[in-house]
C-alpha cells in the first residue's frame, strides 16, 4: 500500500471530525436561536454551547470503546468504524426541524445527535495519530504525526470557509432561517471519501507481542499516572484551540460587535497559517527533539494569552491579526509536535486505549466546556478578557507536565496495525 494512501487514511477522519465540530461552534448563535429561542442572545448561546459540551462529554465513552477495539482488532478497523459513526449525526443536524416546528423535541433530538457524534469520534484523533506515527519511516515520526494533525487544520479551515461563504452571500435572516444548515450538508463528500479510503486499507502483519485481553483493564491497573500525564500534556492545545479558534468567533461578535463574516475571515486565515507552521515544527522536532519546542510553546501561552486577547479587542485590524498570530504560532507547535511525543511515551500494547482516554480527558471533559465556560465567565464577571485566563492556566499545567516527561524521540517504538 502506498505511503500516500496511508497518509490519506490517517488524515481524512481528522478533517471530518474537526469540520463537523467547528461548524457547530461557528454557528452557535444561529443554532441557539433555532433550537433554544428565548429572545436573549446570551441565553441562547449558553444553551447551544451546553449541547456542544454534551457532545464532548460523550467522547470518552467512544474513546474507551474504539480505543479498546483499536488495540485488539487493529488500527485500520477502528478507523473505519469511527468514520462510519460520524455521518448520520451530522446529516441529522442538517435536517432537524427547529423549536418552532416540533417544540421541545427539537433540542432533545439535537442533544441525542451530538451524543452519538461524540461517541463516534471519541477515539478518532488518538488512533489516527497512533496509526501515522507507527507507520512512519525512521526519523520522521513527528512529521508524520504533524501531517495527520494537518487534518485538524484542514477541517477547521474548510468549516471556516464554508461559514464565511454562507455569511457573505446570505442575509442575516437567511443565515438564521436555513443558511447555517448548508455547511453540515457539505460534510457528506468528505465522509464518503474517507470511508472509501479506509475500507481499502489492507491488513498488515500482526504485532510481535499479542495485545492484552483487555487493554482497558491493563490501563486502569498499570498506566493511570501516564493517562493523567497525557491529559496534562494535551491541555494547552485543547483549551487554547477552543478559546482562540472556535469560541473566538462568538467572542468577537459579542464583545467587539464584529460581523459573522469578519470573524470567519479571522478563523479562516488563522487556520490557513497553522497548516504550514505545524508541518515545519513537526519536521524540526525530528531533528532537535520534542520537549523543548513544546515547552517554549506552552511558555508563550502562559505569558502571551492575556496580551493576545487584549490585542484582539483593539479596534485596529492590525492588532486583532497580531493577537491571532500569537496563538497561531504557539498552537502550531503543539499541533505539529505533540502527537509524536504522546505516542512515543505510551506502551504499544495499550497505545490506542491510553491515548484515547488521556486525550479525551483534555479535549472532551475540559476542552469541550471551554466555549460554555468562557461565555459564562464573560457574562458573570463583565470582563471580556476572562477567557484568556483559562488558556494561561492550561498552558501552565502543560508546561509542568513537560518538565516531568522524558524526550524519547531517538528511540525505536513498538508498532502494530
C-alpha positions as CSV (number, residue, x, y, z in Angstrom):
1,X,0.0,0.0,0.0
2,X,1.4,3.4,-1.0
3,X,2.6,6.0,1.6
4,X,0.1,8.5,0.1
5,X,-2.8,6.1,0.8
6,X,-1.7,5.6,4.4
7,X,-1.4,9.3,4.9
8,X,-4.9,9.9,3.4
9,X,-6.3,7.2,5.6
10,X,-4.8,8.7,8.8
11,X,-5.8,12.2,8.0
12,X,-9.3,12.2,6.5
13,X,-11.1,11.3,9.7
14,X,-9.5,14.3,11.5
15,X,-10.7,16.5,8.6
16,X,-14.3,15.4,9.0
17,X,-14.2,15.4,12.8
18,X,-13.0,19.0,13.1
19,X,-15.1,20.2,10.2
20,X,-18.2,18.9,11.9
21,X,-17.4,20.2,15.4
22,X,-16.2,23.6,14.1
23,X,-19.3,24.2,12.1
24,X,-21.4,23.8,15.2
25,X,-19.1,26.2,17.2
26,X,-19.1,28.8,14.4
27,X,-22.9,28.8,14.1
28,X,-23.7,28.5,17.8
29,X,-25.7,31.8,17.8
30,X,-27.9,30.6,14.9
31,X,-28.3,27.1,16.4
32,X,-29.1,28.6,19.8
33,X,-31.8,30.8,18.2
34,X,-33.2,27.8,16.2
35,X,-33.4,25.2,19.0
36,X,-33.5,27.3,22.2
37,X,-35.4,30.5,21.2
38,X,-35.7,32.9,24.2
39,X,-35.0,36.4,22.8
40,X,-31.9,36.6,24.9
41,X,-28.8,36.2,22.8
42,X,-26.6,35.2,25.7
43,X,-29.0,32.6,27.0
44,X,-29.3,31.1,23.5
45,X,-25.6,31.0,23.1
46,X,-25.2,29.4,26.6
47,X,-27.8,26.7,25.6
48,X,-26.1,26.0,22.3
49,X,-22.7,25.7,23.9
50,X,-24.2,23.4,26.6
51,X,-25.2,20.9,23.9
52,X,-21.8,21.5,22.3
53,X,-20.2,20.4,25.6
54,X,-22.5,17.4,25.8
55,X,-21.0,16.1,22.6
56,X,-17.6,16.3,24.1
57,X,-18.7,14.5,27.3
58,X,-19.8,11.5,25.2
59,X,-16.4,11.3,23.5
60,X,-14.7,9.5,26.5
61,X,-17.2,6.6,26.0
62,X,-16.2,6.4,22.4
63,X,-12.5,6.6,23.4
64,X,-12.8,3.6,25.7
65,X,-14.8,1.5,23.2
66,X,-12.9,2.4,20.0
67,X,-9.5,2.6,21.7
68,X,-10.1,-0.9,23.0
69,X,-11.2,-2.1,19.6
70,X,-8.1,-0.5,18.0
71,X,-5.7,-2.3,20.4
72,X,-7.5,-5.6,19.9
73,X,-8.6,-5.6,16.2
74,X,-6.1,-3.3,14.7
75,X,-5.8,0.4,13.8
76,X,-7.5,0.3,10.3
77,X,-10.6,-1.5,11.6
78,X,-11.1,1.1,14.4
79,X,-10.6,4.0,11.9
80,X,-13.2,2.6,9.6
81,X,-15.7,2.1,12.5
82,X,-15.1,5.7,13.7
83,X,-15.8,7.4,10.4
84,X,-18.9,5.3,9.9
85,X,-20.3,6.7,13.1
86,X,-19.7,10.3,12.1
87,X,-22.0,10.6,9.1
88,X,-25.5,10.1,10.4
89,X,-25.4,12.6,13.3
90,X,-24.0,15.4,11.1
91,X,-26.7,14.9,8.4
92,X,-29.3,14.6,11.2
93,X,-28.4,18.0,12.5
94,X,-28.7,19.5,8.9
95,X,-32.2,18.0,8.6
96,X,-33.6,18.5,12.2
97,X,-36.5,20.9,12.4
98,X,-36.3,23.7,14.9
99,X,-38.2,24.5,18.1
100,X,-40.8,26.4,16.2
101,X,-41.7,23.3,14.2
102,X,-41.6,20.5,16.7
103,X,-41.3,22.1,20.1
104,X,-39.2,20.6,22.9
105,X,-38.4,17.5,20.7
106,X,-36.0,19.7,18.7
107,X,-33.5,20.4,21.4
108,X,-33.8,16.9,22.8
109,X,-33.1,15.4,19.3
110,X,-30.2,17.8,18.9
111,X,-28.7,16.7,22.1
112,X,-29.0,13.0,21.2
113,X,-27.4,13.6,17.8
114,X,-24.5,15.4,19.5
115,X,-24.1,12.5,21.9
116,X,-23.9,10.0,19.0
117,X,-21.5,12.2,17.2
118,X,-19.3,12.4,20.2
119,X,-19.2,8.7,20.8
120,X,-18.3,8.1,17.1
121,X,-15.3,10.4,17.1
122,X,-14.1,9.6,20.7
123,X,-11.2,7.5,19.5
124,X,-10.6,9.1,16.1
125,X,-7.8,11.5,16.9
126,X,-5.8,9.2,19.1
127,X,-6.0,6.2,16.9
128,X,-5.3,8.2,13.7
129,X,-2.2,9.6,15.4
130,X,-1.0,6.2,16.5
131,X,-1.5,4.9,13.0
132,X,0.5,7.7,11.5
133,X,3.4,7.5,14.0
134,X,3.6,3.7,13.9
135,X,3.7,3.6,10.1
136,X,6.2,6.5,9.8
137,X,9.7,6.0,8.3
138,X,12.6,6.2,10.8
139,X,13.3,9.7,11.8
140,X,10.0,11.0,10.5
141,X,7.6,10.3,13.3
142,X,6.9,13.9,14.3
143,X,6.5,15.0,10.7
144,X,4.1,12.1,10.1
145,X,2.1,13.0,13.1
146,X,2.1,16.6,12.0
147,X,0.7,15.5,8.6
148,X,-2.1,13.7,10.3
149,X,-2.6,16.7,12.5
150,X,-3.0,18.9,9.5
151,X,-6.4,17.2,9.2
152,X,-7.5,19.3,12.2
153,X,-6.4,22.5,10.4
154,X,-7.9,21.5,7.1
155,X,-11.2,20.5,8.7
156,X,-11.4,23.8,10.6
157,X,-10.3,25.7,7.5
158,X,-12.9,24.1,5.4
159,X,-15.5,24.8,8.0
160,X,-14.5,28.4,8.4
161,X,-14.5,28.9,4.6
162,X,-18.0,27.3,4.3
163,X,-19.2,29.6,7.1
164,X,-17.6,32.6,5.5
165,X,-19.2,31.8,2.2
166,X,-22.6,31.5,3.8
167,X,-22.3,34.6,5.9
168,X,-21.0,36.6,3.0
169,X,-23.6,35.5,0.4
170,X,-26.7,35.4,2.6
171,X,-28.6,38.0,4.6
172,X,-28.6,37.6,8.4
173,X,-32.2,36.5,8.2
174,X,-31.5,33.8,5.6
175,X,-28.4,32.7,7.6
176,X,-30.6,32.3,10.6
177,X,-33.6,30.6,8.9
178,X,-31.7,28.0,6.8
179,X,-28.3,29.1,5.7
180,X,-26.4,27.7,8.8
181,X,-27.5,24.1,7.7
182,X,-25.7,24.2,4.4
183,X,-22.2,23.6,5.8
184,X,-23.5,20.5,7.6
185,X,-24.6,19.0,4.2
186,X,-21.2,19.8,2.7
187,X,-19.5,17.3,5.0
188,X,-21.1,14.3,3.2
189,X,-18.5,14.2,0.3
190,X,-15.6,14.1,2.8
191,X,-17.3,11.4,4.8
192,X,-17.9,9.1,1.8
193,X,-14.3,9.7,0.6
194,X,-12.9,8.8,4.0
195,X,-15.0,5.7,4.2
196,X,-13.8,4.5,0.8
197,X,-10.1,5.2,1.6
198,X,-10.2,3.5,5.0
199,X,-12.1,0.5,3.9
200,X,-9.4,-0.2,1.2
201,X,-6.6,-0.4,3.7
202,X,-5.1,-3.9,3.5
203,X,-4.5,-5.9,6.7
204,X,-0.8,-5.6,7.6
205,X,1.3,-8.1,9.6
206,X,0.2,-8.7,13.2
207,X,2.3,-7.4,16.2
208,X,5.2,-9.4,17.5
209,X,3.6,-9.2,21.0
210,X,-0.1,-10.1,21.4
211,X,-2.2,-7.4,22.8
212,X,-3.7,-7.8,26.3
213,X,-7.0,-9.5,26.6
214,X,-8.4,-6.3,28.0
215,X,-6.4,-3.2,27.1
216,X,-8.7,-1.1,29.2
217,X,-8.1,-3.2,32.3
218,X,-4.4,-3.1,31.7
219,X,-4.5,0.7,31.5
220,X,-6.6,1.0,34.7
221,X,-4.3,-1.3,36.6
222,X,-0.9,-0.1,35.5
223,X,-1.0,3.1,33.5
224,X,-3.3,5.6,35.2
225,X,-0.4,8.1,36.1
226,X,0.5,8.0,32.4
227,X,-3.1,8.7,31.4
228,X,-3.2,11.7,33.7
229,X,0.1,13.0,32.2
230,X,-1.2,12.5,28.7
231,X,-4.2,14.7,29.6
232,X,-2.0,17.4,31.1
233,X,0.3,17.4,28.0
234,X,-2.8,17.9,25.9
235,X,-4.4,20.7,28.0
236,X,-2.9,23.8,26.4
237,X,-3.6,22.5,22.9
238,X,-7.2,21.7,23.7
239,X,-8.1,24.8,25.7
240,X,-6.1,27.1,23.5
241,X,-7.7,25.7,20.4
242,X,-11.2,26.0,21.7
243,X,-10.7,29.6,23.0
244,X,-8.6,31.1,20.2
245,X,-10.0,29.3,17.1
246,X,-13.6,28.3,17.9
247,X,-15.0,30.4,20.8
248,X,-13.3,33.5,19.4
249,X,-15.9,33.7,16.6
250,X,-18.7,34.2,19.1
251,X,-16.5,36.3,21.4
252,X,-15.6,38.8,18.7
253,X,-19.2,39.2,17.7
254,X,-20.5,39.8,21.3
255,X,-17.6,41.8,22.7
256,X,-16.4,43.9,19.8
257,X,-19.5,44.0,17.5
258,X,-17.7,42.2,14.7
259,X,-19.9,40.7,11.9
260,X,-20.1,37.0,11.3
261,X,-18.3,37.4,8.0
262,X,-15.4,39.3,9.7
263,X,-15.0,36.7,12.4
264,X,-14.9,33.8,9.9
265,X,-12.2,35.7,7.9
266,X,-10.1,35.7,11.1
267,X,-10.5,32.0,11.7
268,X,-10.1,31.0,8.1
269,X,-6.8,32.8,7.6
270,X,-5.5,31.7,11.0
271,X,-6.1,28.0,10.3
272,X,-4.5,28.5,6.8
273,X,-1.4,29.7,8.6
274,X,-1.4,26.8,11.1
275,X,-1.0,24.1,8.4
276,X,2.5,25.0,7.1
277,X,3.7,26.0,10.5
278,X,2.7,22.7,12.2
279,X,4.4,20.8,9.4
280,X,7.6,22.9,9.8
281,X,7.6,22.3,13.6
282,X,7.0,18.6,13.0
283,X,10.0,18.4,10.7
284,X,12.1,20.4,13.2
285,X,11.1,18.2,16.1
286,X,12.5,15.2,14.2
287,X,15.9,16.9,14.3
288,X,16.0,18.7,17.6
289,X,13.5,16.7,19.8
290,X,10.0,17.3,21.0
291,X,10.1,18.6,24.6
292,X,12.0,21.9,24.3
293,X,9.8,23.0,21.4
294,X,6.6,22.1,23.3
295,X,7.9,23.8,26.4
296,X,8.6,27.0,24.6
297,X,5.1,27.0,23.1
298,X,3.5,26.4,26.5
299,X,5.5,29.2,28.0
300,X,4.3,31.5,25.2
301,X,0.8,30.5,26.1
302,X,1.3,31.4,29.8
303,X,2.9,34.8,29.1
304,X,1.0,35.7,25.9
305,X,-2.6,34.6,26.2
306,X,-3.9,37.8,28.0
307,X,-2.0,40.2,25.8
308,X,-3.1,38.3,22.7
309,X,-6.8,38.6,23.8
310,X,-6.2,42.3,24.6
311,X,-4.9,42.8,21.0
312,X,-7.9,41.1,19.5
313,X,-10.2,43.6,21.3
314,X,-8.5,46.5,19.6
315,X,-10.5,48.4,17.0
316,X,-7.4,48.3,14.8
317,X,-7.5,45.3,12.5
318,X,-3.7,45.0,12.5
319,X,-3.7,44.4,16.3
320,X,-6.5,41.8,16.0
321,X,-4.4,39.9,13.5
322,X,-1.3,40.3,15.7
323,X,-3.2,38.7,18.6
324,X,-4.3,35.8,16.5
325,X,-0.8,35.4,15.1
326,X,0.4,34.8,18.7
327,X,-2.0,31.9,19.1
328,X,-1.2,30.6,15.7
329,X,2.5,30.4,16.5
330,X,2.1,28.8,19.9
331,X,-0.6,26.3,18.9
332,X,1.1,25.3,15.7
333,X,4.0,23.9,17.7
334,X,1.5,21.9,19.8
335,X,-0.3,20.5,16.7
336,X,2.9,19.7,14.9
337,X,4.9,18.1,17.7
338,X,2.7,16.8,20.5
339,X,1.3,13.8,18.7
340,X,4.6,12.1,18.2
341,X,5.7,12.6,21.8
342,X,2.5,11.2,23.2
343,X,2.7,8.0,21.0
344,X,6.4,7.6,22.0
345,X,5.8,7.7,25.7
346,X,2.9,5.2,25.6
347,X,3.5,1.4,25.5
348,X,2.5,-0.2,22.2
349,X,0.0,-2.9,23.6
350,X,-2.2,-0.2,25.1
351,X,-1.3,2.7,23.0
352,X,-4.7,3.4,21.4
353,X,-6.6,2.9,24.7
354,X,-4.3,5.0,26.9
355,X,-4.0,7.8,24.4
356,X,-7.7,7.9,23.6
357,X,-8.6,8.2,27.3
358,X,-5.9,10.7,28.1
359,X,-6.6,12.8,25.0
360,X,-10.3,12.9,25.7
361,X,-9.9,14.0,29.3
362,X,-8.2,17.1,27.9
363,X,-10.2,17.6,24.7
364,X,-13.6,16.5,25.8
365,X,-14.1,16.8,29.5
366,X,-12.1,20.0,29.8
367,X,-11.8,21.4,26.3
368,X,-15.4,20.8,25.3
369,X,-16.6,23.1,28.1
370,X,-14.3,26.0,27.1
371,X,-16.9,27.9,25.0
372,X,-19.6,27.4,27.6
373,X,-17.3,28.3,30.5
374,X,-15.8,31.3,28.6
375,X,-19.3,32.6,27.7
376,X,-20.4,32.3,31.3
377,X,-17.3,33.9,32.7
378,X,-17.6,37.0,30.5
379,X,-21.3,37.2,31.4
380,X,-20.8,36.9,35.1
381,X,-17.6,39.0,35.5
382,X,-18.3,41.6,32.8
383,X,-14.6,41.1,31.9
384,X,-14.2,40.2,28.2
385,X,-10.6,39.1,28.9
386,X,-11.7,36.3,31.3
387,X,-11.3,33.5,28.7
388,X,-7.6,34.4,28.4
389,X,-7.0,33.2,31.9
390,X,-8.4,29.8,31.0
391,X,-5.6,29.5,28.4
392,X,-3.0,30.7,30.9
393,X,-3.9,28.0,33.4
394,X,-4.0,25.3,30.8
395,X,-0.6,26.3,29.4
396,X,0.9,26.3,32.8
397,X,-0.3,22.8,33.5
398,X,1.1,21.6,30.2
399,X,4.4,23.2,30.9
400,X,4.7,21.4,34.3
401,X,3.8,18.1,32.7
402,X,6.5,18.6,30.0
403,X,9.1,19.1,32.7
404,X,8.2,15.7,34.1
405,X,8.4,13.9,30.7
406,X,11.4,12.4,29.0
407,X,12.0,13.0,25.3
408,X,12.5,9.6,23.7
409,X,12.5,10.9,20.1
410,X,15.6,8.9,19.1
411,X,14.4,5.6,20.5
412,X,12.5,2.9,18.5
413,X,8.9,2.3,19.4
414,X,6.8,-0.8,19.0
415,X,4.3,-0.8,16.2
416,X,1.3,-2.7,15.0
417,X,-1.7,-2.4,12.8
